Amino acid sequence: MKKTLLSAALIAVTAAAFAQSSPRDIIPQPVSYTVSEGVSAGASPVFILTDKKFAKKIKDLKPFQREAAYEITVNKKGITVKTQTELGKFYAQQSIQMMREVSDTISFCTVFDYPRFPHRGLHFDVSRHFRPKDFILKQIDQMARLKLNSLHFHLVDAAGWRIQIDSYPRLHELGGFRVGTTYMEWQKFGYKHDEHGSGGYYTKDELREIVAYAAERHINVMPEIEMPGHSMEVVHAYPETGCLKPDGTPVDFSYDICPSSDATYALFEAVLEEVMDIFPSKYIHLGGDEADTSTWEKCPRCNALMSREGIENVHQLQSRMMKHFEKFLARHGRTVVGWDEIIEGGLPESAVVMSWRGTAGGQRATRMGHDVMMSPTDHCYLDFYQDAPAYEPEAIGGYLPLDKVYAYNPTEGIAPEVTDRVLGVQGNLWTEFVPTDRHFEYMLYPRAFAIAEIAWTPDGNKDFPAFRERALRRCDILRRMGYNTFDLRKEYGHRKEYYKPFNHLAVGKPLTFNVVDTTSPYRPKNPAESWLNDGKFGDWIYGDRWMGFTTDIDVTIDLEKQTDIHYIGATYFHHPTYSLGLPAKVEVWISDDGNDWTLVSEIEPEWLRDVSRTMHLQIGEAVSARGRYIHYIATRVRPWAYAWMFIDEIVVN
């Protein structure tokens, strides 16, 4: 009986301990903190803005860090906050509120805190799927709590123009609506009143409300007006901005505006005038990515301009356009930001580079003396799958679980002498496959927590297991507040095979490619290092130890001696969005001498060739054979239904 009472008492003490909050609940993790015995309940913080000891403590920090720095003390007197600015006061309030969202009872503690980077951002794509104003305000609330300070607002793209422009009204009246509810159902542009029309745009008053709401929470809204690529909606609304023949007809079908058209410059100067009237942001993002330059090469106006000005290639033609608008914005006290393609052809003098195609663009830009914002796809693209694709809603591709976001260090690969050129980091949520508000939040949280922490917390302080526990608690809180988060408690995680090398009969044996695929980049450069029989499996994402073929797969493996064989098979990665398909047929032949062959397995997965979902499918079967050589053939579907076949390890047992 005494033992039972003692156990109950221990349970009660443990429950009481977890009923109070502490700095361990704060995301992003503070620079430093201590926790001691005792609790404070319900006290209102007292703010001290002129403390000399605190001023001395932060004097060696960078200016942006001093501005945001704060110190919290929770003891028997209550809660005291020391800071020198309203910004520091605001961030201290966010930390206190985050603890109180766990419990109003806070452990005695001290917190000393300031940010690692000045730019800590999220990117919202509202072009593919329009988001109502109140939804954006709802996300700004959580950005503020996470001490994120930049909302990159992707307002325009080929799929939709989402900002009211008085001087060119067809941009939003026509470009803001389309036939088809989702991006994948999109058939054509239309007007608001058209049957089956969907979409929308923000009025200037709505955008000013968003900007003001964000500013009250110390968040800058950086608008993006995409050019010259991703501009089909512009050319559709105002055809004179496209590449035209002398008779006025289009040179070719293109998503891009014409960089040699006077109409293009007139339109975008007028647009940017109106944009700057709404957004006080120092930074204006002009896109610059993925321009389809093939139309420019055929355009009489572009060729004439290049000849007249001695422009050697189309990259320099795009650079000429970017430099024009850099100077235009500079006259208004603004700075151009562009995706890393703007490096090609020559960077505008004061431009900031946003590195998305990996980290190389950011590294190169810093060496050239430019500031960068890091947002590489492998770590920061929140439209990628965050768990095993079989269990997740359809996504654009990729695999970006929480631990991989968290592992990113924005200054990795940056020369030590130019790390100050790294302004910070940004998570990007593109929305081709994110049609609803609930889905948007599902993709955002908890990965936005990781973006916040790598942007704020010193890299040496990071601890993923501890962070994951905080993220679990934070997700619970957000769901109670009406947000829809990914269920981290049910995370499947990385592909199990990815962690365990497998020693089967073909590992390390000589492998010959009978059909040489020279067009695929998804393979080791040295054929002797083939991933097809190295005993290591890929993760959920293609390209990560998966080998991609644009031909039939036709290989021979030499087991080097007569061997009993009982199974031969391989896993294929099917992803229809990226044109990754399954084979029409898989054949396995066995030979003793490499000349006379016996067919031991033939599989034709007919029923799987038209599946619409992403999947990883093992294709193989038991065999009863003996031989030295294995001839493995996977035949593509003909006529070509998919551009690629991606295959993992060929397992022989």
PLY file of the C-alpha trace (Angstrom):
ply
format ascii 1.0
element vertex 653
property float x
property float y
property float z
element edge 652
property int vertex1
property int vertex2
end_header
0.00 0.00 0.00
2.85 2.38 0.87
4.54 1.55 -2.46
1.36 2.47 -4.33
1.05 5.79 -2.49
4.69 6.61 -3.17
4.25 5.89 -6.89
1.20 8.15 -7.01
3.16 10.93 -5.32
5.99 10.59 -7.84
3.51 10.75 -10.71
1.97 13.90 -9.24
5.39 15.57 -8.87
6.34 14.62 -12.42
3.06 15.95 -13.79
3.57 19.21 -11.90
7.06 19.55 -13.38
5.70 19.22 -16.91
2.82 21.59 -16.13
5.23 24.54 -16.09
7.04 26.03 -19.02
10.63 27.14 -19.45
13.01 28.44 -22.14
13.17 24.86 -23.38
9.80 25.56 -25.01
11.00 28.52 -27.08
11.41 28.28 -30.86
13.85 29.45 -32.07
16.12 28.29 -29.27
17.70 31.28 -27.47
21.42 31.95 -27.59
21.71 30.98 -23.91
19.48 30.30 -20.93
19.45 28.83 -17.43
16.63 27.19 -15.47
16.46 27.04 -11.67
14.10 25.93 -8.90
10.90 27.89 -8.48
8.06 29.14 -10.65
6.32 32.39 -11.49
2.64 32.37 -12.40
0.70 35.09 -14.20
3.16 37.95 -13.66
3.25 40.78 -16.18
6.76 41.55 -17.46
8.54 44.73 -16.42
10.63 46.25 -19.22
13.91 48.09 -18.63
15.25 49.90 -21.71
18.23 51.79 -20.21
20.23 49.20 -18.28
23.97 50.01 -18.50
25.08 46.48 -17.60
22.99 45.05 -20.43
24.32 47.69 -22.84
27.87 46.63 -22.00
26.93 42.98 -22.49
25.81 43.53 -26.09
28.30 46.19 -27.20
30.37 43.75 -29.30
27.40 42.36 -31.21
26.64 43.37 -34.78
24.27 46.34 -35.10
21.27 44.24 -36.18
21.92 41.89 -33.25
22.14 44.72 -30.72
18.85 46.09 -32.00
17.07 42.78 -31.47
18.85 41.61 -28.31
16.99 41.06 -25.05
17.42 39.47 -21.64
14.63 37.88 -19.59
14.83 37.10 -15.89
12.07 35.13 -14.17
12.38 34.92 -10.37
10.34 35.43 -7.24
10.01 39.14 -8.09
8.30 38.26 -11.36
9.47 38.75 -14.96
12.02 41.41 -15.92
13.08 42.19 -19.48
16.17 44.20 -20.39
16.58 45.53 -23.91
17.52 48.76 -25.65
14.91 48.91 -28.39
11.25 48.31 -29.16
12.35 45.45 -31.41
14.14 43.72 -28.56
11.09 44.27 -26.36
8.89 42.70 -29.04
11.07 39.61 -29.37
11.20 39.18 -25.59
7.40 39.29 -25.58
7.30 36.54 -28.21
9.51 34.32 -26.07
7.40 34.95 -22.97
4.19 34.33 -24.89
5.56 31.14 -26.40
6.30 29.84 -22.92
2.85 30.90 -21.72
1.22 29.04 -24.59
2.64 25.91 -22.95
1.77 26.99 -19.40
1.15 30.27 -17.61
3.43 28.94 -14.89
7.04 29.67 -15.93
10.12 28.20 -14.26
12.61 30.59 -12.72
15.08 31.22 -15.51
17.26 33.65 -17.40
17.34 34.08 -21.18
19.89 36.01 -23.22
19.10 36.21 -26.88
19.77 37.84 -30.26
19.52 36.69 -33.91
22.19 35.03 -36.02
21.07 36.62 -39.34
19.27 39.85 -40.26
17.06 38.16 -42.90
14.82 35.38 -41.60
12.10 34.69 -44.08
9.31 32.67 -45.61
8.17 32.79 -49.22
4.46 32.46 -50.04
3.47 31.66 -53.62
-0.04 33.10 -54.09
0.13 33.05 -57.89
-0.61 29.35 -58.43
-3.38 29.38 -55.82
-4.73 32.64 -54.46
-4.87 32.98 -50.65
-7.35 35.34 -48.99
-6.06 38.31 -47.03
-7.14 36.97 -43.63
-5.26 33.73 -44.24
-2.06 35.69 -44.89
-2.60 37.69 -41.68
-3.04 34.42 -39.78
0.36 33.17 -41.00
2.00 36.51 -40.16
0.94 35.93 -36.54
2.98 32.74 -36.40
5.89 34.27 -38.27
6.05 36.93 -35.57
5.97 34.34 -32.82
8.88 32.54 -34.50
10.83 35.82 -34.82
10.80 35.59 -38.62
11.05 39.05 -40.11
10.57 38.78 -43.88
7.57 37.69 -45.95
8.59 37.19 -49.57
5.25 37.68 -51.36
5.30 35.91 -54.74
2.44 37.92 -56.17
2.80 37.24 -59.88
3.76 34.31 -62.07
2.55 32.68 -65.26
-0.38 31.14 -63.36
-1.85 34.35 -62.00
-1.38 38.08 -61.37
-2.50 38.87 -57.81
-1.99 42.63 -57.38
-4.25 45.45 -58.52
-2.50 47.64 -61.11
-4.46 50.71 -62.14
-2.29 51.66 -65.11
-2.56 48.18 -66.70
-5.83 46.77 -65.33
-5.99 43.69 -67.56
-3.07 42.30 -65.56
-5.33 41.62 -62.58
-8.74 41.61 -64.26
-7.72 38.94 -66.77
-4.48 37.55 -65.35
-6.00 37.10 -61.89
-8.57 34.51 -62.95
-8.54 31.23 -64.84
-10.78 28.37 -65.82
-10.09 25.42 -63.55
-10.24 25.30 -59.76
-6.67 24.10 -59.20
-3.39 24.79 -60.93
-3.32 21.27 -62.35
-6.82 21.75 -63.81
-5.94 25.13 -65.30
-7.16 25.40 -68.88
-6.99 29.09 -69.77
-7.22 32.58 -68.33
-10.66 34.04 -67.81
-12.51 36.84 -66.11
-14.08 36.75 -62.66
-17.59 36.31 -64.07
-16.64 33.42 -66.39
-18.25 30.05 -65.74
-15.87 27.79 -63.79
-13.57 30.77 -63.25
-11.43 30.84 -60.12
-8.72 32.98 -58.62
-8.56 36.51 -57.33
-6.23 39.40 -56.61
-5.47 41.74 -53.75
-6.75 45.29 -53.91
-4.30 48.00 -53.00
-6.13 48.59 -49.74
-5.86 44.90 -48.84
-2.14 44.89 -49.56
-1.63 48.02 -47.48
-3.47 46.30 -44.63
-1.18 43.25 -44.95
1.91 45.47 -45.01
0.76 47.45 -41.96
-0.21 44.30 -40.04
3.20 42.79 -40.74
5.03 46.01 -39.84
3.33 46.08 -36.43
4.95 42.68 -35.90
8.35 43.80 -37.22
7.99 41.84 -40.46
8.94 43.31 -43.82
6.86 42.31 -46.83
9.09 41.94 -49.90
7.01 41.86 -53.09
8.10 39.86 -56.12
7.23 41.08 -59.61
8.56 38.28 -61.81
10.45 39.07 -65.02
11.35 38.15 -67.73
10.35 34.48 -67.30
7.13 33.06 -65.86
5.25 35.91 -67.52
2.60 34.21 -69.62
-0.13 36.15 -67.82
1.53 39.44 -68.81
1.86 38.51 -72.49
-1.70 37.18 -72.47
-3.07 40.45 -71.09
-0.77 42.74 -73.13
0.56 40.87 -76.21
2.78 43.80 -77.20
5.13 42.83 -74.34
5.95 39.53 -76.08
8.38 38.83 -78.90
6.64 39.79 -82.16
7.37 39.48 -85.86
7.23 42.60 -88.06
3.59 41.76 -88.90
2.66 41.82 -85.20
2.18 38.08 -84.76
4.01 36.19 -81.98
7.47 34.89 -82.85
6.77 31.69 -80.95
4.72 30.43 -78.04
6.53 31.58 -74.91
5.97 32.22 -71.25
8.43 35.10 -71.37
8.21 38.80 -72.07
10.40 40.39 -74.72
13.49 42.13 -73.28
13.81 44.35 -76.36
10.24 45.68 -76.45
9.59 49.29 -75.43
6.14 48.15 -74.30
7.77 45.77 -71.81
9.78 48.52 -70.14
6.84 50.92 -70.07
4.58 48.33 -68.44
7.01 47.21 -65.77
8.12 50.72 -64.88
4.46 51.65 -64.34
3.87 48.46 -62.36
6.88 49.04 -60.12
5.80 52.63 -59.47
2.51 51.31 -58.11
4.21 48.48 -56.22
6.58 50.87 -54.46
3.62 53.05 -53.48
2.19 50.06 -51.57
5.31 48.33 -50.25
7.91 50.35 -48.32
10.33 47.40 -48.47
13.96 48.23 -49.21
14.10 45.03 -51.27
12.03 44.47 -54.41
12.34 40.98 -55.90
12.35 40.87 -59.71
12.57 37.10 -60.21
14.95 36.47 -63.10
14.72 32.67 -62.98
14.06 30.02 -65.60
13.66 32.34 -68.57
13.01 30.47 -71.82
15.48 32.36 -73.97
14.87 30.32 -77.13
12.20 32.79 -78.32
14.62 35.70 -77.96
17.05 33.94 -80.28
14.35 33.98 -83.00
13.04 37.48 -82.25
13.89 40.15 -84.90
13.80 42.94 -82.30
16.06 41.03 -79.88
18.55 40.21 -82.63
18.59 43.80 -83.83
19.19 45.07 -80.29
21.97 42.57 -79.67
23.65 43.53 -82.94
23.28 47.24 -82.26
24.69 47.12 -78.72
27.25 44.33 -79.17
25.41 41.93 -76.87
26.97 38.51 -77.31
24.27 36.18 -75.98
20.77 36.05 -74.55
22.05 35.86 -70.96
23.58 39.29 -71.47
20.28 40.40 -72.95
18.51 39.45 -69.72
21.28 41.11 -67.72
20.71 44.32 -69.71
17.06 44.27 -68.65
17.86 43.57 -65.00
20.43 46.37 -64.91
17.86 48.78 -66.33
15.39 47.99 -63.55
18.13 47.98 -60.91
18.88 51.59 -61.81
15.17 52.40 -61.98
14.59 51.05 -58.46
17.79 52.62 -57.13
16.48 56.05 -58.10
13.63 55.33 -55.70
15.93 54.12 -52.93
15.18 50.42 -53.46
17.42 47.38 -53.99
16.89 44.57 -56.51
16.76 40.96 -55.36
16.81 38.16 -57.94
17.06 34.39 -58.13
20.59 33.17 -58.79
20.14 33.10 -62.60
20.72 36.86 -62.55
24.41 36.11 -62.11
24.52 34.80 -65.66
25.31 37.51 -68.17
26.55 39.94 -65.52
25.13 40.95 -62.14
23.54 44.37 -61.62
25.88 46.41 -59.42
23.85 46.50 -56.20
21.71 43.37 -56.66
21.15 40.85 -53.89
21.19 37.20 -55.04
18.72 34.65 -53.72
20.44 31.28 -54.11
17.96 28.52 -54.90
19.70 26.11 -57.30
21.77 24.72 -54.47
24.32 26.89 -52.70
26.79 27.52 -55.54
25.06 30.70 -56.70
25.25 32.20 -53.23
28.89 31.22 -52.85
29.74 32.76 -56.21
27.84 35.97 -55.47
29.62 36.51 -52.16
32.97 36.15 -53.92
31.78 38.83 -56.35
31.05 41.18 -53.46
27.25 40.79 -53.39
24.91 40.09 -50.51
22.96 36.84 -50.67
19.84 35.27 -49.21
20.17 31.50 -49.03
17.21 29.36 -50.07
18.56 26.15 -51.65
16.02 23.61 -52.87
17.59 20.69 -50.97
16.95 22.32 -47.58
14.46 25.15 -48.01
11.76 24.13 -50.53
8.73 23.43 -48.39
6.65 22.21 -51.34
8.69 18.98 -51.28
7.35 15.85 -49.58
8.00 16.01 -45.84
7.46 12.30 -45.27
7.27 9.04 -47.20
5.40 9.92 -50.43
3.04 6.96 -50.13
1.56 8.53 -46.98
1.51 12.16 -48.09
-0.63 14.38 -50.33
0.72 14.73 -53.87
3.68 17.11 -53.95
5.88 18.56 -56.65
8.63 16.08 -55.82
11.70 16.01 -53.66
11.95 14.83 -50.08
12.56 17.36 -47.32
11.84 16.02 -43.83
12.17 18.17 -40.75
15.63 16.90 -39.83
17.03 17.83 -43.24
15.70 21.38 -43.03
17.16 21.69 -39.55
20.58 20.40 -40.62
21.16 23.29 -43.01
23.85 25.86 -42.20
23.50 28.95 -44.45
27.20 29.83 -44.29
28.45 26.36 -45.21
30.79 26.68 -48.19
31.03 30.46 -47.82
34.57 31.82 -47.42
35.05 32.99 -43.79
36.01 36.50 -44.84
32.67 37.04 -46.64
30.18 35.28 -44.34
28.76 38.70 -43.46
27.50 38.80 -47.06
25.01 36.08 -46.10
21.99 38.11 -45.06
20.12 35.04 -43.97
17.88 32.17 -44.97
14.39 31.70 -46.34
11.94 28.80 -46.65
9.98 28.74 -49.92
6.47 27.36 -50.23
5.48 27.05 -53.89
1.90 25.95 -54.46
1.46 24.07 -57.74
0.29 21.08 -55.67
-1.04 23.02 -52.68
-4.58 24.04 -53.62
-6.16 24.72 -50.21
-5.40 26.82 -47.15
-5.30 23.76 -44.90
-2.81 22.07 -47.22
-0.69 25.24 -47.21
-0.42 25.16 -43.41
0.22 21.41 -43.49
3.27 21.96 -45.70
4.44 24.97 -43.67
4.38 23.62 -40.11
6.54 22.36 -38.49
9.22 22.95 -41.16
8.85 26.72 -40.70
9.98 26.14 -37.10
13.26 24.73 -38.42
13.73 27.66 -40.82
13.25 30.03 -37.88
15.80 28.22 -35.75
18.55 27.98 -38.36
18.01 31.68 -39.09
18.15 32.80 -35.44
20.08 30.31 -33.33
23.89 29.93 -33.44
24.72 26.84 -35.47
26.73 25.36 -32.61
23.67 25.46 -30.33
21.48 23.30 -32.54
20.27 19.96 -31.17
17.77 18.14 -33.37
16.33 15.66 -30.82
15.61 18.52 -28.41
14.24 20.65 -31.24
11.94 17.85 -32.36
10.43 17.66 -28.88
9.80 21.41 -28.93
8.32 21.11 -32.42
5.94 18.39 -31.23
4.65 20.61 -28.42
4.42 23.59 -30.75
2.38 21.62 -33.30
-0.07 20.65 -30.55
-0.44 24.31 -29.61
-0.96 25.43 -33.21
-3.65 22.84 -33.78
-5.48 24.12 -30.70
-5.24 27.59 -32.23
-6.87 26.41 -35.46
-3.81 25.74 -37.64
-3.46 22.54 -39.64
-0.01 21.03 -39.13
1.73 17.91 -40.35
1.39 15.21 -37.65
4.99 14.88 -36.57
4.05 12.18 -34.06
3.12 9.86 -36.93
6.15 10.62 -39.09
7.32 7.56 -41.02
10.69 9.11 -41.72
13.44 8.22 -44.13
13.23 5.12 -46.29
14.34 2.33 -44.00
16.60 0.76 -46.62
18.48 4.07 -46.84
20.14 3.48 -43.47
21.26 -0.12 -43.95
23.83 -1.23 -46.54
22.86 -4.66 -47.87
25.47 -7.29 -48.72
23.90 -9.34 -51.52
25.59 -11.53 -54.14
26.14 -8.77 -56.73
27.65 -6.10 -54.46
30.85 -4.76 -55.94
30.88 -7.21 -58.83
31.91 -5.99 -62.31
28.97 -4.34 -64.08
28.79 -3.43 -67.76
26.34 -0.99 -69.35
25.31 -2.58 -72.64
23.36 0.55 -73.61
25.26 3.74 -72.85
22.96 6.57 -71.76
24.92 9.77 -72.42
22.01 12.14 -71.74
21.32 11.29 -68.10
23.12 13.24 -65.36
21.82 10.89 -62.66
24.72 8.51 -62.39
28.30 8.47 -61.08
30.80 9.81 -63.60
32.89 6.66 -63.28
30.92 3.58 -64.53
33.00 1.40 -62.22
31.28 3.16 -59.28
27.77 2.22 -60.37
25.10 2.69 -57.74
23.21 -0.28 -59.16
25.20 -2.81 -57.18
27.04 -0.99 -54.40
24.87 -2.38 -51.58
23.44 1.05 -50.75
19.85 2.15 -51.25
18.44 5.57 -52.05
16.09 7.64 -49.93
12.63 8.78 -51.05
14.02 11.30 -53.56
15.26 10.51 -57.05
18.88 11.42 -57.67
19.84 10.35 -54.14
21.59 7.09 -55.08
18.89 6.40 -57.65
20.16 6.03 -61.20
18.13 7.74 -63.91
17.93 6.39 -67.46
16.53 8.01 -70.58
17.10 4.70 -72.41
16.27 1.08 -71.70
18.27 -0.27 -68.78
20.55 -2.98 -70.13
23.37 -4.18 -67.89
25.41 -7.31 -67.32
26.74 -8.28 -63.90
29.62 -10.74 -63.56
29.35 -12.69 -60.29
32.90 -13.95 -61.03
31.98 -17.59 -60.36
29.16 -20.09 -60.76
26.56 -19.13 -58.16
23.17 -20.42 -57.02
20.63 -17.61 -57.52
17.22 -17.50 -55.82
16.03 -13.89 -56.27
16.69 -10.95 -58.60
14.84 -7.65 -58.29
15.09 -3.87 -58.08
12.99 -0.92 -56.89
11.72 1.73 -59.31
10.70 5.29 -58.50
7.49 6.36 -60.24
6.73 10.10 -60.25
4.38 11.21 -63.05
4.86 14.94 -62.42
8.57 14.65 -63.15
7.98 12.11 -65.94
9.54 9.24 -64.02
7.89 6.02 -65.11
7.90 2.27 -64.56
9.30 -0.18 -67.11
7.02 -1.93 -69.59
8.92 -5.16 -69.06
11.80 -6.51 -66.98
13.79 -9.52 -68.21
16.53 -11.42 -66.41
18.83 -13.79 -68.28
21.47 -16.09 -66.76
24.60 -17.49 -68.43
27.54 -19.67 -67.46
29.90 -18.24 -70.06
28.43 -14.89 -71.17
27.45 -16.32 -74.58
24.56 -18.76 -74.11
21.70 -17.23 -72.11
18.61 -18.61 -70.37
15.60 -16.45 -69.55
14.78 -16.98 -65.86
12.40 -14.08 -65.16
10.05 -11.93 -67.23
7.73 -9.40 -65.58
5.34 -7.03 -67.38
3.71 -4.69 -64.82
0.93 -3.64 -67.22
-1.49 -2.46 -64.57
1.00 0.00 -63.12
2.04 2.00 -66.15
-0.69 4.64 -65.86
-0.73 5.17 -62.09
-1.08 8.83 -61.17
0.56 8.80 -57.75
4.17 8.85 -56.71
5.32 5.42 -55.61
8.36 3.21 -55.02
7.73 -0.22 -56.50
9.85 -3.32 -56.07
9.85 -5.39 -59.26
11.40 -8.82 -58.90
10.67 -12.45 -58.23
12.09 -15.67 -56.90
14.10 -17.74 -59.37
15.85 -21.08 -59.29
19.01 -20.79 -61.35
22.75 -21.23 -61.32
25.21 -19.18 -63.34
27.95 -16.60 -63.40
26.54 -13.79 -65.54
23.27 -11.87 -65.10
21.82 -9.88 -68.00
19.25 -7.42 -66.60
17.00 -5.56 -69.07
14.26 -3.07 -68.20
12.39 -1.84 -71.28
10.79 1.60 -71.37
7.14 2.03 -72.24
6.79 2.68 -75.99
5.76 5.12 -77.32
7.53 7.07 -74.58
4.98 7.71 -71.83
7.69 9.01 -69.48
11.09 10.59 -70.02
12.90 8.65 -67.30
13.23 5.37 -65.48
14.81 5.65 -62.03
16.11 2.44 -60.51
17.64 1.61 -57.15
19.90 -1.33 -56.27
19.70 -4.51 -58.38
19.53 -7.12 -55.60
20.73 -10.68 -56.26
20.32 -13.40 -53.66
0 1
1 2
2 3
3 4
4 5
5 6
6 7
7 8
8 9
9 10
10 11
11 12
12 13
13 14
14 15
15 16
16 17
17 18
18 19
19 20
20 21
21 22
22 23
23 24
24 25
25 26
26 27
27 28
28 29
29 30
30 31
31 32
32 33
33 34
34 35
35 36
36 37
37 38
38 39
39 40
40 41
41 42
42 43
43 44
44 45
45 46
46 47
47 48
48 49
49 50
50 51
51 52
52 53
53 54
54 55
55 56
56 57
57 58
58 59
59 60
60 61
61 62
62 63
63 64
64 65
65 66
66 67
67 68
68 69
69 70
70 71
71 72
72 73
73 74
74 75
75 76
76 77
77 78
78 79
79 80
80 81
81 82
82 83
83 84
84 85
85 86
86 87
87 88
88 89
89 90
90 91
91 92
92 93
93 94
94 95
95 96
96 97
97 98
98 99
99 100
100 101
101 102
102 103
103 104
104 105
105 106
106 107
107 108
108 109
109 110
110 111
111 112
112 113
113 114
114 115
115 116
116 117
117 118
118 119
119 120
120 121
121 122
122 123
123 124
124 125
125 126
126 127
127 128
128 129
129 130
130 131
131 132
132 133
133 134
134 135
135 136
136 137
137 138
138 139
139 140
140 141
141 142
142 143
143 144
144 145
145 146
146 147
147 148
148 149
149 150
150 151
151 152
152 153
153 154
154 155
155 156
156 157
157 158
158 159
159 160
160 161
161 162
162 163
163 164
164 165
165 166
166 167
167 168
168 169
169 170
170 171
171 172
172 173
173 174
174 175
175 176
176 177
177 178
178 179
179 180
180 181
181 182
182 183
183 184
184 185
185 186
186 187
187 188
188 189
189 190
190 191
191 192
192 193
193 194
194 195
195 196
196 197
197 198
198 199
199 200
200 201
201 202
202 203
203 204
204 205
205 206
206 207
207 208
208 209
209 210
210 211
211 212
212 213
213 214
214 215
215 216
216 217
217 218
218 219
219 220
220 221
221 222
222 223
223 224
224 225
225 226
226 227
227 228
228 229
229 230
230 231
231 232
232 233
233 234
234 235
235 236
236 237
237 238
238 239
239 240
240 241
241 242
242 243
243 244
244 245
245 246
246 247
247 248
248 249
249 250
250 251
251 252
252 253
253 254
254 255
255 256
256 257
257 258
258 259
259 260
260 261
261 262
262 263
263 264
264 265
265 266
266 267
267 268
268 269
269 270
270 271
271 272
272 273
273 274
274 275
275 276
276 277
277 278
278 279
279 280
280 281
281 282
282 283
283 284
284 285
285 286
286 287
287 288
288 289
289 290
290 291
291 292
292 293
293 294
294 295
295 296
296 297
297 298
298 299
299 300
300 301
301 302
302 303
303 304
304 305
305 306
306 307
307 308
308 309
309 310
310 311
311 312
312 313
313 314
314 315
315 316
316 317
317 318
318 319
319 320
320 321
321 322
322 323
323 324
324 325
325 326
326 327
327 328
328 329
329 330
330 331
331 332
332 333
333 334
334 335
335 336
336 337
337 338
338 339
339 340
340 341
341 342
342 343
343 344
344 345
345 346
346 347
347 348
348 349
349 350
350 351
351 352
352 353
353 354
354 355
355 356
356 357
357 358
358 359
359 360
360 361
361 362
362 363
363 364
364 365
365 366
366 367
367 368
368 369
369 370
370 371
371 372
372 373
373 374
374 375
375 376
376 377
377 378
378 379
379 380
380 381
381 382
382 383
383 384
384 385
385 386
386 387
387 388
388 389
389 390
390 391
391 392
392 393
393 394
394 395
395 396
396 397
397 398
398 399
399 400
400 401
401 402
402 403
403 404
404 405
405 406
406 407
407 408
408 409
409 410
410 411
411 412
412 413
413 414
414 415
415 416
416 417
417 418
418 419
419 420
420 421
421 422
422 423
423 424
424 425
425 426
426 427
427 428
428 429
429 430
430 431
431 432
432 433
433 434
434 435
435 436
436 437
437 438
438 439
439 440
440 441
441 442
442 443
443 444
444 445
445 446
446 447
447 448
448 449
449 450
450 451
451 452
452 453
453 454
454 455
455 456
456 457
457 458
458 459
459 460
460 461
461 462
462 463
463 464
464 465
465 466
466 467
467 468
468 469
469 470
470 471
471 472
472 473
473 474
474 475
475 476
476 477
477 478
478 479
479 480
480 481
481 482
482 483
483 484
484 485
485 486
486 487
487 488
488 489
489 490
490 491
491 492
492 493
493 494
494 495
495 496
496 497
497 498
498 499
499 500
500 501
501 502
502 503
503 504
504 505
505 506
506 507
507 508
508 509
509 510
510 511
511 512
512 513
513 514
514 515
515 516
516 517
517 518
518 519
519 520
520 521
521 522
522 523
523 524
524 525
525 526
526 527
527 528
528 529
529 530
530 531
531 532
532 533
533 534
534 535
535 536
536 537
537 538
538 539
539 540
540 541
541 542
542 543
543 544
544 545
545 546
546 547
547 548
548 549
549 550
550 551
551 552
552 553
553 554
554 555
555 556
556 557
557 558
558 559
559 560
560 561
561 562
562 563
563 564
564 565
565 566
566 567
567 568
568 569
569 570
570 571
571 572
572 573
573 574
574 575
575 576
576 577
577 578
578 579
579 580
580 581
581 582
582 583
583 584
584 585
585 586
586 587
587 588
588 589
589 590
590 591
591 592
592 593
593 594
594 595
595 596
596 597
597 598
598 599
599 600
600 601
601 602
602 603
603 604
604 605
605 606
606 607
607 608
608 609
609 610
610 611
611 612
612 613
613 614
614 615
615 616
616 617
617 618
618 619
619 620
620 621
621 622
622 623
623 624
624 625
625 626
626 627
627 628
628 629
629 630
630 631
631 632
632 633
633 634
634 635
635 636
636 637
637 638
638 639
639 640
640 641
641 642
642 643
643 644
644 645
645 646
646 647
647 648
648 649
649 650
650 651
651 652
